[in-house]
């Protein structure tokens, strides 16, 4: 499978790709919240995905992708990264891969083109799922925060205005 060869190419260059992505995330205006996070941490996170891309695309289950990206989203939300910026970071991540592959100039025949399209479809599905589960986690966090605020207000009101029992 040609798509597998392309995944291996990405995995072999995962360090370079992760470093480039970390730099892009900290420079881009649409991902300015990522400046709160060390370049080393960003590089490590991207390296884990890029370095094991074949496993993520071919072996990991839907539950694995959900668990990973919900955990990342929860952590980034606590670090103050906005949902819009987190989603844009995922878009940058996918586009960064494609820029790298295009720079390799490997689609020189119909078989290579088919491999490129096959990999593009798998990457798009992967990143679509990453965005979906990240948004779910952000929404969950916002709902929990709202519930806590309401509960706190009710407790404050109950303390401030106690109900007198009439017997």
Secondary structure, DSSP 4 states (H G I P E B T S, - for coil): -HHHHHHHHHHHTHHHHHHHHHHHHHH-GGGGGGGGS-HHHHHHHHHHHHHTHHHHHHT--HHHHHHHHHHHHHHHHHTT--HHHHHHHHHHHHHHHHHHHHHTT---SHHHHHHHHHHHHHHHHHHHHHHHHHHHHHHHHHHHHHHHHHHHHHHHHHHHSPPPP--
